[in-house]
Amino acid sequence: MKFAHRHILAFAIAFLALAGVSSDASAAPKGWEPAKSEYAGAKTIIKETEFEIKVMPGVILVNANHPVQIKIFTILGRVVNSETLQPGASRFTLPAHGVYIVKIGDITCKVAV
């Protein structure tokens, strides 16, 4: 009987260890990454002289000509990301599809991805 309990315990520990590794890796977004300046099928949300916001399924794209502070919130107000982007094209892969609020400087917009 003790032998069976050890196997069950070992299986449970292994399962929890694997579950912890996979959930931690998928739960945290990677952050902003350098991007190509053009993506086929990307929809322009805002186009200003200093920056442009585009979206694709699951991705927000920003092209800026100077450093910009950007914040992304869930529709319920939880902060998903807050960073200062360097000039150029950047992309952020969202943790889930849905509606998000994007704020750059004084401009705020709603995006559906």
C-alpha positions as CSV (number, residue, x, y, z in Angstrom):
1,M,0.0,0.0,0.0
2,K,2.8,2.4,0.8
3,F,4.3,1.8,-2.7
4,A,1.1,2.9,-4.4
5,H,0.9,6.1,-2.3
6,R,4.5,7.0,-3.2
7,H,3.7,6.6,-6.9
8,I,0.6,8.8,-6.6
9,L,2.5,11.4,-4.7
10,A,5.4,11.4,-7.2
11,F,2.8,11.7,-10.1
12,A,1.1,14.6,-8.3
13,I,4.4,16.5,-7.7
14,A,5.4,15.9,-11.4
15,F,2.0,17.1,-12.6
16,L,2.0,20.2,-10.5
17,A,5.6,21.1,-11.5
18,L,4.7,20.8,-15.2
19,A,1.5,22.7,-14.8
20,G,3.4,25.5,-13.0
21,V,6.0,25.8,-15.7
22,S,3.5,26.0,-18.6
23,S,1.0,28.3,-16.9
24,D,3.8,30.8,-15.8
25,A,5.2,30.9,-19.4
26,S,1.8,31.5,-21.0
27,A,0.4,33.9,-18.4
28,A,3.0,36.7,-18.8
29,P,3.0,38.5,-22.1
30,K,6.5,38.8,-23.7
31,G,6.3,42.6,-23.9
32,W,7.0,44.9,-26.8
33,E,9.1,43.6,-29.6
34,P,10.6,45.2,-32.7
35,A,8.4,44.8,-35.7
36,K,8.2,45.3,-39.5
37,S,6.7,48.6,-40.4
38,E,4.1,47.1,-42.6
39,Y,1.8,44.1,-42.0
40,A,-0.7,43.0,-44.5
41,G,-4.2,43.0,-43.0
42,A,-3.4,45.3,-40.1
43,K,-6.2,47.8,-39.4
44,T,-5.2,51.4,-38.6
45,I,-6.9,52.7,-35.5
46,I,-5.1,56.0,-35.0
47,K,-2.8,57.9,-37.3
48,E,-1.2,61.0,-35.9
49,T,1.9,62.9,-37.0
50,E,4.0,61.4,-34.1
51,F,2.7,57.8,-34.0
52,E,0.3,55.3,-35.5
53,I,-1.6,52.4,-33.9
54,K,-2.7,49.4,-35.9
55,V,-4.2,46.1,-34.8
56,M,-4.2,42.5,-36.1
57,P,-5.8,39.5,-34.5
58,G,-4.1,39.3,-31.0
59,V,-1.5,42.0,-31.7
60,I,-1.2,45.8,-31.3
61,L,1.3,47.5,-33.6
62,V,2.7,51.0,-32.9
63,N,4.9,53.0,-35.2
64,A,6.4,56.1,-33.5
65,N,8.9,58.8,-34.5
66,H,10.0,59.5,-31.0
67,P,9.9,57.7,-27.6
68,V,6.3,57.4,-26.4
69,Q,4.7,56.2,-23.1
70,I,2.1,53.6,-23.9
71,K,-0.4,51.8,-21.5
72,I,-2.7,48.9,-22.4
73,F,-5.6,48.1,-20.1
74,T,-8.3,45.4,-20.2
75,I,-11.9,46.7,-20.7
76,L,-12.2,46.2,-16.9
77,G,-9.3,48.6,-16.2
78,R,-6.5,46.1,-15.3
79,V,-3.1,47.2,-16.6
80,V,-1.8,44.7,-19.2
81,N,1.4,46.7,-20.1
82,S,3.0,50.0,-19.4
83,E,6.2,51.0,-21.2
84,T,8.1,53.7,-23.0
85,L,8.6,52.6,-26.6
86,Q,11.6,53.7,-28.6
87,P,11.2,55.3,-32.0
88,G,10.3,52.8,-34.8
89,A,7.9,50.0,-35.2
90,S,6.9,47.8,-32.2
91,R,4.4,45.0,-31.7
92,F,2.7,43.6,-28.5
93,T,1.1,40.2,-28.5
94,L,-1.9,40.3,-26.2
95,P,-2.6,37.5,-23.7
96,A,-6.1,37.0,-25.0
97,H,-8.5,38.2,-27.8
98,G,-10.9,40.9,-26.7
99,V,-11.4,44.6,-26.3
100,Y,-8.5,46.7,-24.8
101,I,-8.0,50.4,-24.0
102,V,-4.7,51.8,-25.4
103,K,-3.4,55.1,-24.1
104,I,-0.5,57.0,-25.7
105,G,0.2,60.4,-24.1
106,D,-3.1,62.3,-24.0
107,I,-4.8,60.0,-26.6
108,T,-6.9,57.1,-25.5
109,C,-8.6,54.6,-27.9
110,K,-10.5,51.3,-27.7
111,V,-9.2,48.4,-29.8
112,A,-10.8,45.0,-30.5
113,V,-8.3,42.3,-31.3
